Amino acid sequence: MPDLDSFGPDDPVLVSPRYLAGPRLEQRPLAAAMVWSSLMKAGWATYTPDNQREPFLCASPCQLVRAARMPNATDGGWKTVVYDDAMGTPWWTAEWTQQTPAELLTDFHHALAEAHATGALHSPTSPAAAVYLPLLNAGWSHMVDERGNQTFTSPTVLPR
């Protein structure tokens, strides 16, 4: 292992897990493959448009939980949607920017698939505290807009 003092300020350094490198770094190219692999192992189906090489949508067997990679969105991120009724409005959504670490995306979607498979996914009748408290206790901020949409934002990892 090289001596840490031997690195120059512009020398590339592999940091793993990647989120330790700090914010504002693009996801590595395999982020989608990591997420899709986790969901497909749980029996979820993927959709790949004819003009693309990789899937951009993955859905649970019941079609009530969907995850999409949004390469054409302004932030190039991800969106996960959970429905109580397949033809109704979403029960909840989670959106991720392209700066979200691949490990976090993968772990979130793995936990989502596991909760869905075991029937432990929170339902609209679950107490809000079961969902909110872990985030608030971890320092996430919470905002509610004029339409009642709630947004949770993770604490800043490194000051800018």
PyMOL CGO cylinders between C-alpha atoms (Angstrom):
from pymol import cmd
from pymol.cgo import CYLINDER

trace = [
    CYLINDER, 0.00, 0.00, 0.00, 1.43, 3.38, -0.95, 0.3, 1, 1, 1, 1, 1, 1,
    CYLINDER, 1.43, 3.38, -0.95, 2.21, 6.00, 1.66, 0.3, 1, 1, 1, 1, 1, 1,
    CYLINDER, 2.21, 6.00, 1.66, -0.63, 8.56, 1.77, 0.3, 1, 1, 1, 1, 1, 1,
    CYLINDER, -0.63, 8.56, 1.77, 1.91, 11.40, 1.70, 0.3, 1, 1, 1, 1, 1, 1,
    CYLINDER, 1.91, 11.40, 1.70, 3.08, 10.25, -1.75, 0.3, 1, 1, 1, 1, 1, 1,
    CYLINDER, 3.08, 10.25, -1.75, -0.17, 11.32, -3.46, 0.3, 1, 1, 1, 1, 1, 1,
    CYLINDER, -0.17, 11.32, -3.46, -0.31, 14.66, -5.25, 0.3, 1, 1, 1, 1, 1, 1,
    CYLINDER, -0.31, 14.66, -5.25, -3.38, 16.94, -5.19, 0.3, 1, 1, 1, 1, 1, 1,
    CYLINDER, -3.38, 16.94, -5.19, -4.44, 15.83, -8.70, 0.3, 1, 1, 1, 1, 1, 1,
    CYLINDER, -4.44, 15.83, -8.70, -3.69, 12.09, -8.37, 0.3, 1, 1, 1, 1, 1, 1,
    CYLINDER, -3.69, 12.09, -8.37, -6.80, 9.92, -8.80, 0.3, 1, 1, 1, 1, 1, 1,
    CYLINDER, -6.80, 9.92, -8.80, -7.72, 7.83, -5.77, 0.3, 1, 1, 1, 1, 1, 1,
    CYLINDER, -7.72, 7.83, -5.77, -10.28, 5.02, -5.69, 0.3, 1, 1, 1, 1, 1, 1,
    CYLINDER, -10.28, 5.02, -5.69, -12.60, 5.51, -2.72, 0.3, 1, 1, 1, 1, 1, 1,
    CYLINDER, -12.60, 5.51, -2.72, -14.96, 2.73, -1.73, 0.3, 1, 1, 1, 1, 1, 1,
    CYLINDER, -14.96, 2.73, -1.73, -17.77, 2.86, -0.87, 0.3, 1, 1, 1, 1, 1, 1,
    CYLINDER, -17.77, 2.86, -0.87, -18.13, 5.76, -3.28, 0.3, 1, 1, 1, 1, 1, 1,
    CYLINDER, -18.13, 5.76, -3.28, -20.32, 7.91, -1.03, 0.3, 1, 1, 1, 1, 1, 1,
    CYLINDER, -20.32, 7.91, -1.03, -17.28, 8.48, 1.19, 0.3, 1, 1, 1, 1, 1, 1,
    CYLINDER, -17.28, 8.48, 1.19, -15.76, 10.52, -1.66, 0.3, 1, 1, 1, 1, 1, 1,
    CYLINDER, -15.76, 10.52, -1.66, -18.31, 13.26, -1.01, 0.3, 1, 1, 1, 1, 1, 1,
    CYLINDER, -18.31, 13.26, -1.01, -21.23, 14.87, -2.84, 0.3, 1, 1, 1, 1, 1, 1,
    CYLINDER, -21.23, 14.87, -2.84, -21.60, 16.03, -6.43, 0.3, 1, 1, 1, 1, 1, 1,
    CYLINDER, -21.60, 16.03, -6.43, -19.95, 13.05, -8.07, 0.3, 1, 1, 1, 1, 1, 1,
    CYLINDER, -19.95, 13.05, -8.07, -21.75, 11.28, -10.90, 0.3, 1, 1, 1, 1, 1, 1,
    CYLINDER, -21.75, 11.28, -10.90, -22.99, 7.75, -10.41, 0.3, 1, 1, 1, 1, 1, 1,
    CYLINDER, -22.99, 7.75, -10.41, -20.75, 5.15, -11.84, 0.3, 1, 1, 1, 1, 1, 1,
    CYLINDER, -20.75, 5.15, -11.84, -22.06, 3.56, -15.07, 0.3, 1, 1, 1, 1, 1, 1,
    CYLINDER, -22.06, 3.56, -15.07, -23.05, 0.35, -13.31, 0.3, 1, 1, 1, 1, 1, 1,
    CYLINDER, -23.05, 0.35, -13.31, -25.58, 2.03, -10.98, 0.3, 1, 1, 1, 1, 1, 1,
    CYLINDER, -25.58, 2.03, -10.98, -28.50, 0.97, -13.15, 0.3, 1, 1, 1, 1, 1, 1,
    CYLINDER, -28.50, 0.97, -13.15, -27.18, -2.57, -13.46, 0.3, 1, 1, 1, 1, 1, 1,
    CYLINDER, -27.18, -2.57, -13.46, -26.82, -2.80, -9.68, 0.3, 1, 1, 1, 1, 1, 1,
    CYLINDER, -26.82, -2.80, -9.68, -30.39, -1.60, -9.05, 0.3, 1, 1, 1, 1, 1, 1,
    CYLINDER, -30.39, -1.60, -9.05, -31.96, -3.72, -11.80, 0.3, 1, 1, 1, 1, 1, 1,
    CYLINDER, -31.96, -3.72, -11.80, -30.07, -6.83, -10.69, 0.3, 1, 1, 1, 1, 1, 1,
    CYLINDER, -30.07, -6.83, -10.69, -31.39, -6.45, -7.15, 0.3, 1, 1, 1, 1, 1, 1,
    CYLINDER, -31.39, -6.45, -7.15, -34.99, -6.07, -8.35, 0.3, 1, 1, 1, 1, 1, 1,
    CYLINDER, -34.99, -6.07, -8.35, -34.86, -8.79, -11.01, 0.3, 1, 1, 1, 1, 1, 1,
    CYLINDER, -34.86, -8.79, -11.01, -33.58, -11.26, -8.38, 0.3, 1, 1, 1, 1, 1, 1,
    CYLINDER, -33.58, -11.26, -8.38, -36.81, -10.47, -6.50, 0.3, 1, 1, 1, 1, 1, 1,
    CYLINDER, -36.81, -10.47, -6.50, -38.88, -11.41, -9.57, 0.3, 1, 1, 1, 1, 1, 1,
    CYLINDER, -38.88, -11.41, -9.57, -39.54, -7.92, -10.86, 0.3, 1, 1, 1, 1, 1, 1,
    CYLINDER, -39.54, -7.92, -10.86, -39.88, -7.31, -14.62, 0.3, 1, 1, 1, 1, 1, 1,
    CYLINDER, -39.88, -7.31, -14.62, -37.88, -4.75, -16.60, 0.3, 1, 1, 1, 1, 1, 1,
    CYLINDER, -37.88, -4.75, -16.60, -38.88, -2.73, -19.63, 0.3, 1, 1, 1, 1, 1, 1,
    CYLINDER, -38.88, -2.73, -19.63, -36.33, -1.72, -22.25, 0.3, 1, 1, 1, 1, 1, 1,
    CYLINDER, -36.33, -1.72, -22.25, -37.40, 0.56, -25.13, 0.3, 1, 1, 1, 1, 1, 1,
    CYLINDER, -37.40, 0.56, -25.13, -36.37, -0.59, -28.62, 0.3, 1, 1, 1, 1, 1, 1,
    CYLINDER, -36.37, -0.59, -28.62, -33.96, 2.31, -29.06, 0.3, 1, 1, 1, 1, 1, 1,
    CYLINDER, -33.96, 2.31, -29.06, -32.06, 1.75, -25.79, 0.3, 1, 1, 1, 1, 1, 1,
    CYLINDER, -32.06, 1.75, -25.79, -29.58, -0.86, -24.59, 0.3, 1, 1, 1, 1, 1, 1,
    CYLINDER, -29.58, -0.86, -24.59, -30.54, -0.90, -20.93, 0.3, 1, 1, 1, 1, 1, 1,
    CYLINDER, -30.54, -0.90, -20.93, -33.84, -1.02, -19.03, 0.3, 1, 1, 1, 1, 1, 1,
    CYLINDER, -33.84, -1.02, -19.03, -35.31, 2.18, -17.72, 0.3, 1, 1, 1, 1, 1, 1,
    CYLINDER, -35.31, 2.18, -17.72, -38.33, 0.78, -15.82, 0.3, 1, 1, 1, 1, 1, 1,
    CYLINDER, -38.33, 0.78, -15.82, -38.70, -2.09, -13.36, 0.3, 1, 1, 1, 1, 1, 1,
    CYLINDER, -38.70, -2.09, -13.36, -42.04, -3.16, -11.86, 0.3, 1, 1, 1, 1, 1, 1,
    CYLINDER, -42.04, -3.16, -11.86, -43.06, -5.49, -9.05, 0.3, 1, 1, 1, 1, 1, 1,
    CYLINDER, -43.06, -5.49, -9.05, -45.04, -8.60, -10.02, 0.3, 1, 1, 1, 1, 1, 1,
    CYLINDER, -45.04, -8.60, -10.02, -48.28, -6.91, -8.88, 0.3, 1, 1, 1, 1, 1, 1,
    CYLINDER, -48.28, -6.91, -8.88, -47.37, -3.70, -10.80, 0.3, 1, 1, 1, 1, 1, 1,
    CYLINDER, -47.37, -3.70, -10.80, -48.00, -1.57, -7.69, 0.3, 1, 1, 1, 1, 1, 1,
    CYLINDER, -48.00, -1.57, -7.69, -44.34, -0.66, -7.14, 0.3, 1, 1, 1, 1, 1, 1,
    CYLINDER, -44.34, -0.66, -7.14, -42.24, 0.79, -9.95, 0.3, 1, 1, 1, 1, 1, 1,
    CYLINDER, -42.24, 0.79, -9.95, -38.72, 2.14, -10.25, 0.3, 1, 1, 1, 1, 1, 1,
    CYLINDER, -38.72, 2.14, -10.25, -37.49, 4.11, -13.24, 0.3, 1, 1, 1, 1, 1, 1,
    CYLINDER, -37.49, 4.11, -13.24, -34.16, 5.50, -14.35, 0.3, 1, 1, 1, 1, 1, 1,
    CYLINDER, -34.16, 5.50, -14.35, -34.83, 8.91, -15.86, 0.3, 1, 1, 1, 1, 1, 1,
    CYLINDER, -34.83, 8.91, -15.86, -31.86, 9.55, -18.20, 0.3, 1, 1, 1, 1, 1, 1,
    CYLINDER, -31.86, 9.55, -18.20, -33.66, 12.35, -20.07, 0.3, 1, 1, 1, 1, 1, 1,
    CYLINDER, -33.66, 12.35, -20.07, -34.82, 14.20, -16.95, 0.3, 1, 1, 1, 1, 1, 1,
    CYLINDER, -34.82, 14.20, -16.95, -33.09, 17.46, -16.10, 0.3, 1, 1, 1, 1, 1, 1,
    CYLINDER, -33.09, 17.46, -16.10, -31.30, 15.84, -13.16, 0.3, 1, 1, 1, 1, 1, 1,
    CYLINDER, -31.30, 15.84, -13.16, -30.79, 12.48, -14.90, 0.3, 1, 1, 1, 1, 1, 1,
    CYLINDER, -30.79, 12.48, -14.90, -31.95, 10.70, -11.76, 0.3, 1, 1, 1, 1, 1, 1,
    CYLINDER, -31.95, 10.70, -11.76, -34.35, 8.04, -10.62, 0.3, 1, 1, 1, 1, 1, 1,
    CYLINDER, -34.35, 8.04, -10.62, -37.97, 7.87, -9.52, 0.3, 1, 1, 1, 1, 1, 1,
    CYLINDER, -37.97, 7.87, -9.52, -39.62, 5.19, -7.41, 0.3, 1, 1, 1, 1, 1, 1,
    CYLINDER, -39.62, 5.19, -7.41, -43.41, 5.10, -7.08, 0.3, 1, 1, 1, 1, 1, 1,
    CYLINDER, -43.41, 5.10, -7.08, -45.67, 2.99, -4.85, 0.3, 1, 1, 1, 1, 1, 1,
    CYLINDER, -45.67, 2.99, -4.85, -49.37, 2.68, -5.63, 0.3, 1, 1, 1, 1, 1, 1,
    CYLINDER, -49.37, 2.68, -5.63, -52.19, 1.48, -3.40, 0.3, 1, 1, 1, 1, 1, 1,
    CYLINDER, -52.19, 1.48, -3.40, -54.31, 0.96, -6.54, 0.3, 1, 1, 1, 1, 1, 1,
    CYLINDER, -54.31, 0.96, -6.54, -52.73, 0.31, -9.96, 0.3, 1, 1, 1, 1, 1, 1,
    CYLINDER, -52.73, 0.31, -9.96, -55.10, 2.79, -11.62, 0.3, 1, 1, 1, 1, 1, 1,
    CYLINDER, -55.10, 2.79, -11.62, -54.98, 5.38, -8.83, 0.3, 1, 1, 1, 1, 1, 1,
    CYLINDER, -54.98, 5.38, -8.83, -52.63, 8.15, -7.89, 0.3, 1, 1, 1, 1, 1, 1,
    CYLINDER, -52.63, 8.15, -7.89, -49.31, 7.21, -6.29, 0.3, 1, 1, 1, 1, 1, 1,
    CYLINDER, -49.31, 7.21, -6.29, -49.37, 6.55, -2.57, 0.3, 1, 1, 1, 1, 1, 1,
    CYLINDER, -49.37, 6.55, -2.57, -45.79, 7.82, -2.31, 0.3, 1, 1, 1, 1, 1, 1,
    CYLINDER, -45.79, 7.82, -2.31, -42.82, 8.60, -4.52, 0.3, 1, 1, 1, 1, 1, 1,
    CYLINDER, -42.82, 8.60, -4.52, -39.09, 8.91, -3.99, 0.3, 1, 1, 1, 1, 1, 1,
    CYLINDER, -39.09, 8.91, -3.99, -36.88, 10.85, -6.39, 0.3, 1, 1, 1, 1, 1, 1,
    CYLINDER, -36.88, 10.85, -6.39, -33.11, 10.62, -6.63, 0.3, 1, 1, 1, 1, 1, 1,
    CYLINDER, -33.11, 10.62, -6.63, -30.66, 12.85, -8.48, 0.3, 1, 1, 1, 1, 1, 1,
    CYLINDER, -30.66, 12.85, -8.48, -27.70, 11.61, -10.47, 0.3, 1, 1, 1, 1, 1, 1,
    CYLINDER, -27.70, 11.61, -10.47, -25.48, 12.55, -7.51, 0.3, 1, 1, 1, 1, 1, 1,
    CYLINDER, -25.48, 12.55, -7.51, -27.13, 9.86, -5.37, 0.3, 1, 1, 1, 1, 1, 1,
    CYLINDER, -27.13, 9.86, -5.37, -24.54, 7.14, -4.71, 0.3, 1, 1, 1, 1, 1, 1,
    CYLINDER, -24.54, 7.14, -4.71, -25.16, 3.86, -6.54, 0.3, 1, 1, 1, 1, 1, 1,
    CYLINDER, -25.16, 3.86, -6.54, -24.82, 1.99, -3.24, 0.3, 1, 1, 1, 1, 1, 1,
    CYLINDER, -24.82, 1.99, -3.24, -27.69, 3.98, -1.71, 0.3, 1, 1, 1, 1, 1, 1,
    CYLINDER, -27.69, 3.98, -1.71, -29.92, 3.42, -4.76, 0.3, 1, 1, 1, 1, 1, 1,
    CYLINDER, -29.92, 3.42, -4.76, -29.18, -0.29, -4.70, 0.3, 1, 1, 1, 1, 1, 1,
    CYLINDER, -29.18, -0.29, -4.70, -29.73, -0.68, -0.95, 0.3, 1, 1, 1, 1, 1, 1,
    CYLINDER, -29.73, -0.68, -0.95, -32.98, 1.32, -1.06, 0.3, 1, 1, 1, 1, 1, 1,
    CYLINDER, -32.98, 1.32, -1.06, -34.41, -0.73, -3.92, 0.3, 1, 1, 1, 1, 1, 1,
    CYLINDER, -34.41, -0.73, -3.92, -33.24, -4.01, -2.39, 0.3, 1, 1, 1, 1, 1, 1,
    CYLINDER, -33.24, -4.01, -2.39, -35.00, -3.11, 0.88, 0.3, 1, 1, 1, 1, 1, 1,
    CYLINDER, -35.00, -3.11, 0.88, -38.08, -2.00, -1.06, 0.3, 1, 1, 1, 1, 1, 1,
    CYLINDER, -38.08, -2.00, -1.06, -38.27, -5.33, -2.95, 0.3, 1, 1, 1, 1, 1, 1,
    CYLINDER, -38.27, -5.33, -2.95, -37.74, -7.24, 0.29, 0.3, 1, 1, 1, 1, 1, 1,
    CYLINDER, -37.74, -7.24, 0.29, -40.45, -5.29, 2.12, 0.3, 1, 1, 1, 1, 1, 1,
    CYLINDER, -40.45, -5.29, 2.12, -42.80, -5.78, -0.82, 0.3, 1, 1, 1, 1, 1, 1,
    CYLINDER, -42.80, -5.78, -0.82, -42.13, -9.55, -0.98, 0.3, 1, 1, 1, 1, 1, 1,
    CYLINDER, -42.13, -9.55, -0.98, -42.74, -10.04, 2.75, 0.3, 1, 1, 1, 1, 1, 1,
    CYLINDER, -42.74, -10.04, 2.75, -45.80, -7.79, 2.90, 0.3, 1, 1, 1, 1, 1, 1,
    CYLINDER, -45.80, -7.79, 2.90, -43.97, -5.39, 5.21, 0.3, 1, 1, 1, 1, 1, 1,
    CYLINDER, -43.97, -5.39, 5.21, -44.19, -2.40, 2.87, 0.3, 1, 1, 1, 1, 1, 1,
    CYLINDER, -44.19, -2.40, 2.87, -45.92, 0.42, 4.74, 0.3, 1, 1, 1, 1, 1, 1,
    CYLINDER, -45.92, 0.42, 4.74, -49.51, 0.96, 3.76, 0.3, 1, 1, 1, 1, 1, 1,
    CYLINDER, -49.51, 0.96, 3.76, -51.56, 4.16, 3.82, 0.3, 1, 1, 1, 1, 1, 1,
    CYLINDER, -51.56, 4.16, 3.82, -52.89, 3.06, 7.20, 0.3, 1, 1, 1, 1, 1, 1,
    CYLINDER, -52.89, 3.06, 7.20, -49.41, 2.79, 8.76, 0.3, 1, 1, 1, 1, 1, 1,
    CYLINDER, -49.41, 2.79, 8.76, -48.57, 5.49, 11.31, 0.3, 1, 1, 1, 1, 1, 1,
    CYLINDER, -48.57, 5.49, 11.31, -46.53, 8.29, 9.75, 0.3, 1, 1, 1, 1, 1, 1,
    CYLINDER, -46.53, 8.29, 9.75, -43.99, 8.09, 12.55, 0.3, 1, 1, 1, 1, 1, 1,
    CYLINDER, -43.99, 8.09, 12.55, -42.89, 4.63, 11.35, 0.3, 1, 1, 1, 1, 1, 1,
    CYLINDER, -42.89, 4.63, 11.35, -41.68, 6.24, 8.13, 0.3, 1, 1, 1, 1, 1, 1,
    CYLINDER, -41.68, 6.24, 8.13, -40.64, 9.71, 9.27, 0.3, 1, 1, 1, 1, 1, 1,
    CYLINDER, -40.64, 9.71, 9.27, -38.81, 9.09, 12.53, 0.3, 1, 1, 1, 1, 1, 1,
    CYLINDER, -38.81, 9.09, 12.53, -35.82, 7.18, 11.12, 0.3, 1, 1, 1, 1, 1, 1,
    CYLINDER, -35.82, 7.18, 11.12, -35.19, 10.03, 8.66, 0.3, 1, 1, 1, 1, 1, 1,
    CYLINDER, -35.19, 10.03, 8.66, -35.71, 12.83, 11.17, 0.3, 1, 1, 1, 1, 1, 1,
    CYLINDER, -35.71, 12.83, 11.17, -33.54, 11.06, 13.77, 0.3, 1, 1, 1, 1, 1, 1,
    CYLINDER, -33.54, 11.06, 13.77, -30.78, 10.80, 11.15, 0.3, 1, 1, 1, 1, 1, 1,
    CYLINDER, -30.78, 10.80, 11.15, -30.83, 14.58, 10.62, 0.3, 1, 1, 1, 1, 1, 1,
    CYLINDER, -30.83, 14.58, 10.62, -32.92, 14.81, 7.45, 0.3, 1, 1, 1, 1, 1, 1,
    CYLINDER, -32.92, 14.81, 7.45, -34.90, 18.02, 6.93, 0.3, 1, 1, 1, 1, 1, 1,
    CYLINDER, -34.90, 18.02, 6.93, -38.64, 17.94, 6.30, 0.3, 1, 1, 1, 1, 1, 1,
    CYLINDER, -38.64, 17.94, 6.30, -40.70, 20.43, 4.29, 0.3, 1, 1, 1, 1, 1, 1,
    CYLINDER, -40.70, 20.43, 4.29, -44.36, 20.54, 3.25, 0.3, 1, 1, 1, 1, 1, 1,
    CYLINDER, -44.36, 20.54, 3.25, -45.32, 22.70, 0.26, 0.3, 1, 1, 1, 1, 1, 1,
    CYLINDER, -45.32, 22.70, 0.26, -48.61, 24.56, -0.31, 0.3, 1, 1, 1, 1, 1, 1,
    CYLINDER, -48.61, 24.56, -0.31, -50.18, 21.48, -1.98, 0.3, 1, 1, 1, 1, 1, 1,
    CYLINDER, -50.18, 21.48, -1.98, -49.28, 19.22, 0.93, 0.3, 1, 1, 1, 1, 1, 1,
    CYLINDER, -49.28, 19.22, 0.93, -46.38, 17.48, -0.83, 0.3, 1, 1, 1, 1, 1, 1,
    CYLINDER, -46.38, 17.48, -0.83, -43.75, 16.43, 1.67, 0.3, 1, 1, 1, 1, 1, 1,
    CYLINDER, -43.75, 16.43, 1.67, -40.03, 16.50, 0.92, 0.3, 1, 1, 1, 1, 1, 1,
    CYLINDER, -40.03, 16.50, 0.92, -37.29, 14.93, 3.00, 0.3, 1, 1, 1, 1, 1, 1,
    CYLINDER, -37.29, 14.93, 3.00, -33.73, 16.03, 2.22, 0.3, 1, 1, 1, 1, 1, 1,
    CYLINDER, -33.73, 16.03, 2.22, -30.65, 14.27, 3.51, 0.3, 1, 1, 1, 1, 1, 1,
    CYLINDER, -30.65, 14.27, 3.51, -28.19, 16.23, 5.60, 0.3, 1, 1, 1, 1, 1, 1,
    CYLINDER, -28.19, 16.23, 5.60, -25.16, 17.60, 3.77, 0.3, 1, 1, 1, 1, 1, 1,
    CYLINDER, -25.16, 17.60, 3.77, -22.36, 15.06, 3.85, 0.3, 1, 1, 1, 1, 1, 1,
    CYLINDER, -22.36, 15.06, 3.85, -19.52, 17.55, 3.43, 0.3, 1, 1, 1, 1, 1, 1,
    CYLINDER, -19.52, 17.55, 3.43, -19.76, 21.33, 3.75, 0.3, 1, 1, 1, 1, 1, 1,
    CYLINDER, -19.76, 21.33, 3.75, -19.21, 23.20, 0.51, 0.3, 1, 1, 1, 1, 1, 1,
]
cmd.load_cgo(trace, "trace")
